């Protein structure tokens, strides 16, 4: 079963153009241009759940993962995480404190100061 989202349908999780450029740059540097980005939620963090991002080199779990494209980046999200991440946006922020990826999640009822964990 292929869970690749159809073209023209809004992806449940999106990537900003800034984040897409940074992800593409990182994949090129790692010589993993065919890889994608796994976005997930796991228990922990200051507020109960924390976000995770990692390079996904394979095809993911084709029977369970939601796999889709956003700004040219292939995203993999497992079925449990998609419940918490639907409508979320991955961005890359570069400021005086340094740069890094951040997730804007409309489902988060509470967030911590670091922005890496949330509660529902």
C-alpha positions as CSV (number, residue, x, y, z in Angstrom):
1,X,0.0,0.0,0.0
2,X,1.4,3.4,-0.9
3,X,0.4,6.3,1.3
4,X,2.0,9.0,-0.8
5,X,-0.4,12.0,-0.8
6,X,-1.7,13.1,-4.2
7,X,-0.5,16.1,-5.9
8,X,-2.6,19.2,-5.3
9,X,-3.8,18.0,-1.9
10,X,-2.6,20.1,1.0
11,X,0.0,18.2,3.0
12,X,-1.0,17.6,6.7
13,X,2.5,18.9,7.7
14,X,4.2,21.5,5.6
15,X,7.7,22.9,5.2
16,X,8.5,26.6,4.7
17,X,10.7,27.5,1.8
18,X,13.4,28.5,4.2
19,X,13.3,25.1,5.9
20,X,13.2,23.3,2.6
21,X,16.3,25.1,1.4
22,X,18.2,24.2,4.6
23,X,17.0,20.6,4.4
24,X,18.1,20.3,0.8
25,X,21.5,21.8,1.7
26,X,21.9,19.4,4.6
27,X,21.0,16.4,2.4
28,X,23.4,17.5,-0.3
29,X,26.2,17.9,2.3
30,X,25.5,14.4,3.6
31,X,25.3,13.0,0.1
32,X,21.7,11.8,0.8
33,X,19.9,13.8,-1.9
34,X,17.3,11.0,-2.3
35,X,16.4,11.0,1.4
36,X,13.5,12.8,3.1
37,X,12.6,14.2,6.5
38,X,10.8,12.2,9.2
39,X,8.8,14.4,11.5
40,X,7.5,12.8,14.7
41,X,6.2,13.3,18.2
42,X,7.3,11.4,21.2
43,X,6.6,11.5,24.9
44,X,8.9,13.7,27.0
45,X,10.0,17.3,27.1
46,X,8.9,20.0,29.5
47,X,5.2,20.0,28.4
48,X,4.5,16.3,27.8
49,X,5.4,15.7,24.2
50,X,8.5,16.7,22.1
51,X,9.1,17.1,18.4
52,X,11.6,15.1,16.5
53,X,13.2,15.5,13.1
54,X,15.5,13.0,11.4
55,X,16.7,12.1,7.9
56,X,14.8,9.2,6.5
57,X,16.9,7.4,3.9
58,X,14.6,4.6,3.0
59,X,11.0,4.4,1.9
60,X,9.8,4.5,5.5
61,X,7.0,2.1,6.6
62,X,5.1,2.1,3.3
63,X,2.1,0.4,5.0
64,X,1.7,2.9,7.9
65,X,3.6,6.2,7.2
66,X,1.9,9.1,5.6
67,X,4.4,10.2,2.9
68,X,4.0,13.5,1.1
69,X,5.8,16.4,-0.5
70,X,6.1,20.0,0.7
71,X,8.3,22.6,-1.0
72,X,10.2,19.8,-2.7
73,X,10.9,17.9,0.5
74,X,9.6,14.4,1.0
75,X,8.1,14.1,4.5
76,X,7.4,10.9,6.5
77,X,5.0,11.0,9.4
78,X,3.9,7.9,11.4
79,X,0.2,7.3,12.1
80,X,0.4,8.3,15.8
81,X,2.4,11.5,15.2
82,X,0.0,12.7,12.4
83,X,-2.8,13.0,15.0
84,X,-0.7,15.6,16.8
85,X,0.9,17.3,13.8
86,X,-1.9,17.8,11.3
87,X,-1.7,21.4,10.2
88,X,1.9,21.9,11.6
89,X,4.6,23.7,9.8
90,X,8.4,23.0,9.9
91,X,10.4,26.2,9.6
92,X,14.1,27.2,9.9
93,X,14.8,30.2,12.1
94,X,18.2,32.0,12.1
95,X,18.5,34.7,14.8
96,X,21.0,36.1,17.3
97,X,20.7,33.0,19.5
98,X,21.6,30.8,16.6
99,X,19.7,28.9,14.0
100,X,17.6,25.8,14.0
101,X,14.4,24.1,13.0
102,X,11.2,24.9,14.7
103,X,7.7,23.5,14.4
104,X,4.6,25.7,14.5
105,X,1.8,23.4,15.7
106,X,-1.8,24.7,15.8
107,X,-2.8,21.6,17.9
108,X,-0.5,22.5,20.8
109,X,-2.4,23.9,23.8
110,X,0.7,24.6,25.8
111,X,4.4,25.0,24.8
112,X,7.6,25.4,26.8
113,X,10.1,28.2,26.5
114,X,12.4,26.2,24.3
115,X,9.7,25.6,21.7
116,X,10.7,21.9,21.4
117,X,7.9,20.4,23.5
118,X,4.2,20.9,23.8
119,X,1.0,19.7,25.5
120,X,-2.4,18.9,24.2
